[in-house]
């Protein structure tokens, strides 16, 4: 029954999405509001039907309805309820169902928003955007209706299933990372649809640009959090003590993040000065293209990846979709290049526009380097017939210099004024941050930081952080002088007066914290492993690792072997850690769960590698990762900053002292836009 | 639209062509030029203190098995090897273990605990592993009586693979198999490379 309901719901949703898309384009073309109203209804209906399909699948999973093919593939009576619920996105078909759900929710939200936003007398770009988004829906609904249908009926019905992939039921992060990442990844469809709407309608107003920006901010925030959560998951679960391996799937999530970040910066230049229009639209189109390309690369078996799904028949479908989107949007960009002509021009080399330009070049170069590294195995095989794999050294060598420059710009960019900066102004702003960076550099050198790249990262981060502090402190001091408020309330009022700007600076601070965490953990990591007899204590840096015992535990979905260890520092007990190995019936090899003592200064990470059958010996690996916790902390700061910038009401910015009435500013901003 | 503008969308075509070509390939198959070629020779110290020259085993069927004590998949595989060595010993199967990226003490402790009476050599500096183009451990090369590699197993061995190849290799004296059966295989242990999501029907592919 579940299978019939789910499949019927997806088929109906597919039909309605197709009709809705046609209605939207007809409405945009003819200016007939009634067509657009039908397209809106279709948007809501698609969302309701996909939600029904999703809930039906959850119901089938929770009630162990093994007549549904997907349940038989990932379900198991022994799996705990939590992992059964999240096993919906543990394999290909279900992950596309989650994708379709997220997409349809975005569609419904866009429909709701567009109802309030629509101009009387028709709004072709809105209708076209809605049509485009519904077309994307059509594609994903087509996938789950046909080649990746999770609702196929099985006969005879198997009595039980294997349960989800063992790695995916080994950590609760599975419940967090994919939904966050998908909300970000899939959400990039909305700004793409809005951009295509503008190009089709042949007008890109500053208002519309602002709309695209806000619709990018939301998925960008989720994508950022999703990437950090994925890195944390990898760190906490996989037992190698790392968090990023430049795997194609990781790159697939990172490349759109890079182009979307570039977009969020270039769009400010476009809003302020009417420049870089083509570039900005290209970035948002590229972001969407990269999400489709990334999904294609990892779901079709074209590239080998630790995340790759089973070889499936969806490859040709994805390629067709990619071809349509790529050729369609490039043609559109070429056709409409006249609409995207620049209005302003650069006034001076020393200005924020320049900083944004450099920033954009760096992000674009970063994305290109990652794309090249990801695609290179394919290129090499096609041109030279050899199988190669591109590993960490390529990516590190190519990206670290770019990343260092971005760390530098994260502080310098905000410090530069629009149009033209004076050396005098800069001298005042740069004085203390420079002193701070020099002091930090000297202290680090004295403290024994000898790795040049890590040292440089730390110094640049201190410098940029100092510049950001100045951006907060200077207006607060000015405000206090005029209003006599307390420091706290003056700072809050200053920040609240321009949430987008100060939220952005908080995001920058978060990125600096992440940079410090990456540099520290990548450079100063130490590891060691021992074959230990029960009761043995081994020295490891400032710690002593004591192996107390191993024991076995039986759980419904797995058996575990757990090592008890005691960590001492200077003879007294610091903590007790229990790394374990888990045996799942669906996995040949045991899956480890490392035990981590998290600390902002340094994580201590223990892995149980092996043990003897009588429990007398165990092989234990210890990894010390300095500053790795800063990465997760930085991710949280990025999230908070983005939330602050996005909080409703953020549009009511008071004019800034350095604001210049460019062509964009000169336009009156409709009040309703405050709540995009 | 001017003709120059068409250059922009046309630039997307090679990318799409490359991806379409990629669809016809399977990225997971790592080809090796070794099957059909003579097994690279080595003379290395065994963990028990002797030395072993692979060429001295010419004329016999040899399984060259790369392993390490830190390798979890090797644990499951070891019992398969012990069984195979026992079952085919009388017919002349020889097993040679190559300890990859590991210490002598670890290897000795492993053998003491899990059994296995075949020689294990220490590949200090991984030079032999490089000669064999090792992708990871475990990996096993089936060497025929003529000293040529007939089959290469990526990932842990199972009894099925052993029984498929070893009797064929043992059965003849001359060239052991026609060239078109030179192959390489992989077992479910290629989880290391790409964890196939298990399905009810099974996803383990055999070429």
Interface residues (C-beta under 8 A of the other chain):
Chain A: X69 X72 X73 X74 X90 X91 X92 X154 X158 X161 X162 X165 X167 X293 X296 X300 X301 X302 X303 X304 X305 X306 X308 X309 X310 X311 X315 X316 X319 X322 X323 X326 X327 X330 X331 X333 X334 X335 X337 X375 X377 X378 X379 X381 X382 X387 X529 X531 X586 X587 X588 X589 X590 X609 X610 X612 X613 X617 X619
Chain B: X1 X5 X6 X7 X8 X9 X11 X12 X13 X15 X16 X18 X19 X20 X21 X22 X23 X25 X26 X27 X28 X30 X31 X69 X70 X72 X73 X75 X76 X105 X106 X109 X113 X156 X188 X189 X191 X193 X194 X195 X196 X197 X198 X199 X200 X203 X205
